[in-house]
């Protein structure tokens, strides 16, 4: 039975990404939920790179908050302050809370509306289509996956990937990195390691110079490096002393901000010692939703669910059919890990977790 409207606790979720959206969706019929996000949608972030080569894929991966948050309040704004009992937003809202969830992830400047976001992907796709040569800067999962997507869908393009590290995919083991490097080179992607590129310094003819003095010709470039945590605003709030020296919120085993009984933090913004991956952020969300329900039901602290950091498991897509996967005891590449991730990129499951249907299947994937 649902709680009556008068007695329902107020849950405020700041940040509408993968983690925040799942908390809000999960609690919407158990509490009075308010979601605060500067944009009107969330997107399945690990599918962004597929959308760049196939913009229609974004119809399934860019999802308006209102499509899944049917029974909650959505405030399209940025949180600017937190007190002991309310959240203040940039547009002047003062939103009281009984429980607060902070899921602001990383700072990424993206359009406000879903339509604008889809149009952005169309423009990026036109850049790729019209270019004969493409420069990708950054050899983490985003750079490697984008290079793989372009190499498979547009094999006639000259793709160069420059990475300042000594190997690709530094967040996982060297064996997986080597497999990814070999795959890229076998698909005619030129990979330059141990170098960087100043993207503000290139000629009108598209000539870029690396830190090692090498010249790269490219008609366009894409920057695929880490972006800052979305936590700088917290330095002027009641949580200013709960940030570590890297700007991450320190949480306890129940995912509550240390020293606060009713404030939770989830996703990339936390100091949990694990890789910052989308599927782990969603695990944070489910643990947090369960703990808030337990607290609302008056359960003892000892009943709260404990979160255990995830192990170093990762799957990096290499085009539409292949991938490299690092599991606990084995690292493999090829079509088998590709079947797990690369075809659908977990889009159907992620939509289902938010009560949505699979959406329209991509035309390029139909019949595959």
N, C-alpha and C positions, 0 to 999 in steps of 0.2 A: 504494500500500500504506500502511495506517495505521501510525503509530509504535507500538511495543509500549508497554504500560502503564507499564513501568518507566522508559522513556526519555522519555516524553512530558513536555514542558515545562508548567509551571503558569502559566496565564493567569487573572488575576483582573480582572473587569469590575465597576466600581462605577457603578451607575445602570442601570436597566432600561427606559429610554425608547426612542424610535425608534432612536437611534444605538447605545446599549449593547446592546439586544436583538439587533440585526443583527450586531454583532461576535461576541457569544456564539454565536449560531446558526451563523455562518460558520465559526468555529474549533472547534466542539464535537467534530469527529472528527479534528482535527489536534493537539489539545492537551488537557490536563487543565483544563477550564474551570470556573470558579466565578463565578456572577453574584450580586452583592450588591445588593439593592433593598429598600426599606422596604415595598413592596407586592407582592402575589403575581401581578401582571399588568402588562402594558404596554398602552397604548391609542394608537390612531391619533389624535393630538391635534387635528389640523385637522378631524376629523369630530365633535368633541365638540358643536359647536353644532347640527348636524343631529340628534344624539341628544337634545338638549333638546326639540326639537319633535316628534321621533319616537323614543321610547325604544327601540323594537324594533331600531333601527339599531345600538344598542350591542351587540347579540348578535354582530355581526361585528367591531366596532371595539375592544372590550375583551377582551383575549386573555391567558389565563393563561400565565405564563412556561413552565410545564411542557408546554404544547401544542406549542411549537416547540423548546425546549431539552431534547431527549430524552436526550442523552448528556453532560449537565453537572450541576453541583451548584448548587443555588439556596439562598441564605441570605436569609431575609426579615428584614432588619435594616438599620440605618443605619451606614455607615462613620463612625468617629470619629477615626481616626488612621492615618497611613501612616508606616512606617519605610523604610529602604533595602531591606528584604526581606520585609515582611509588612504586612497590613492588619488593623487592629483594629476590631471592630464593637461597637455599643452593648450587645449581649447577650453579650459576652465571648468571641467567636471571635477567634482569632489565625490569619490565613490567609496562608501563605507564597506568594510569587509569583516567577516568573522574568520575567514581563512583566505590566505593569499598564496598564489602560485606564480613564481617568476620564471618565465621561459623566453627570455629575450634573445637568446642565441648570439648570433653575430650581427654586426651592423652591415646591412646591404641596402644600397639606395636603389629601390625598384619602384615602378609605377604604382599608383594608388589603386587603380581599378583592374579587374580581370581583363577587360578589353584592351586596355593600354599595355598590359603585360604580354598578351598574345600578339599584339602588333609589334612589340619589341622583338619577339622571336622571329616574326616575319622579316623584319629588317636585318637581323643577324643572318638569317638564312639567305637573303639576297646577297649579302656580303660574301658569304661562302660560295654561292653559286657563280657569282661574277668574277671571283678571284681565280687566278691560275696558280698562285703560290700563297701559302698561309703560314704565319708565324704564331706559335703557341708558346707562351712564357709561363713556366711552372710545371714541374713533373710530379706533382701529387696526384691523388685520384682524379681530380677534375681535369687536369691537363692531359693525363694519360687517356682517360675515357673520351675526351673531346677529340684527341688525335685518332683514337680508334674509330669513333663514329664517322669522322670525315674520311679516313682512309678506306673504310668499307663502302660508304655511300657515294663517295666521289673519288674513286681510285686514280683519276687523271690529275688530281691536284697535287702540287708539290707541297708537302707539309714538313715544317721544321719545328722541333720542340727543343727549347732551351731551358735547362734547369740548373740552378746554382749549386745544388747538392752533388755529392759524389755518386749517388745512385737515385733511381726513381723510387717513388712510393716509400718514403722513409718511415712512415707510420707502421709499416709491417716489415716482415723479415726480408733479408737479402735474396733468398731463393725465389720468392714471389716477384721481387723487383727484377731479377734477372730474366725471369720468364716473360714479364711484360716488355722488357727492353728487346728481347729477341723477337717477340711477336711484332712489335712496332717496326723494327728494322726489316723484318720479312715482308712487311706491307709498305715498304718504301718510305717510311717516315724517318727523316734524318734527326737523330737525337744528339744534342750537344750537352754534355754534363760538365759540372764545375764552372759554369759560365753564367753571366747575367746580361740583361739587355736594358739599356735606358730607353724606354718607350717614348720619352719626350724629345729624343734626339734621333730623328731619322729624316732622310731626304725626301723631297717631293716625288722622287722616282721609286720610293719604297725601299731604300737601302738602310738597313739596321747594322749597327756594329756591336759586337759582344765585348765583354770585359777582357777577353783574350785577344781582341783585335781582329776577330774573324768577321767577315762581311756576309750578311744574309739579305737576299732580295725577297720581298713579300708584298703582295698587293693589299693585305690586311693583317691585323694581329688580334689575338685574344689573350687577355691577362687571366691566368688561372692560378692565383696564389692566395694564401690565407688572408682573411679579412678580420678586422678587429672584433673582439668580444663586445656584445651589447650591454656593457656594465658600467661605463664611465658615468652615466647619470646617477648611479647609486651612491657615488661618493659624497653626495650632498643630502643623503637620506638617513633614516634611522639604521640602515644597514651598512653604513660607511665603514664600520669596524669589523664587518664580517667578510670583507674582501681580502683575498690573499695577495701576495706581491705580483701576481700575474693578472689581477683583476677578476678572479673567479670567486664566486660565492662558496664559502665553506659550509658543507652540509654534514649532517649526522647520518647514521645508518638507516634512518627512516625518511631521508631526503628532506628533512627540515633544516632551515638555516640555523646553524648552531646558536643556541641561546634563545631561540624563538619557538614557542610551542605551536603556533598557528601560521607560520610562514614557511612555505616550501620553495625549493629551487630545483629545476630539472633541465636536462639537456646540456648543451655545450657550455653553458655559463657556470656549471658546477666544477668543484675541485676533485671530483671523483677520479681516481687513478685508472683510467681506461681510455681507449681510443674514442674520439668524438665522432660517433656514427649515428645515422638516423634511426636504425633499428634499436639501438640502446636508448636513445632519447625517448622513444615510444615505450620502452620498458619502464623508464623513469615515470612516464605519465601514468601508466596503469598502476604502479605501486603507489604513487601519490594519490590517485583517485580513490584507491581502496583505503588508504590510511585516513583520508578526509572523511570518507563514509563511516569508518570505525569511530573516529572522534565525534562525528555528529550524532552517532548512535549512543554515545556515552561510554564507549569501551575503555578499559584500562590501557595505560601506555604500554604495558607488557604485551598487549594483543596486536600492536602495530606490526606491519610487515617490514622486514628488513631487506634492503636492497644489497645485492652482492655484485660487485663490479664485474663487467663482462670480460671474457677472455679475448685474446687477440685473434678474432675471426673476422675475415674480410673477403669480399668478392668484388673485384674490379672488372667491369665490363670491357671487352675488347671488340667493339662493333656489335652487330645484332645477334650473332650466334656463338661467340666465344667469350671466355673470361679467364682470369687467373684468380684462384681461390686459396686463401690460407686458412686452414682449419687447425685444430689444436695439435694434431699429430702428423698432418700431411699437408703438402702444398701441391696443387695440381692446376693445370691450365688446359684450355681447349673447349670442346663442345659440351662436356658434362657440366662443368660449372656455368657454362653459357646457358644451358637449359634451365638452371636454377634462377638466374637473374636476367640475362641479357635480352631475351625476347620481349618480356613484359615489364621488366624492371620493377617488379613487385607492385605495379600500379593497381592491379585488380584487388590485391589483398589490402593495400592501404586505403583504397576507396571503401571496401567492404567494412573495414574496421571503423569507419565513420558512418556506417549505415547507408552507403551509396551503392548503386549498381556498378557494374564493370565499366560502363560508358561505352562509347563507340570504339570498336577496335580499329587500330591503325590499318590503313589500306595496304601498307607495305608488309604488314605482318599477317594479313589474312591469308589463310591457306598454307602458311609456313609450318 
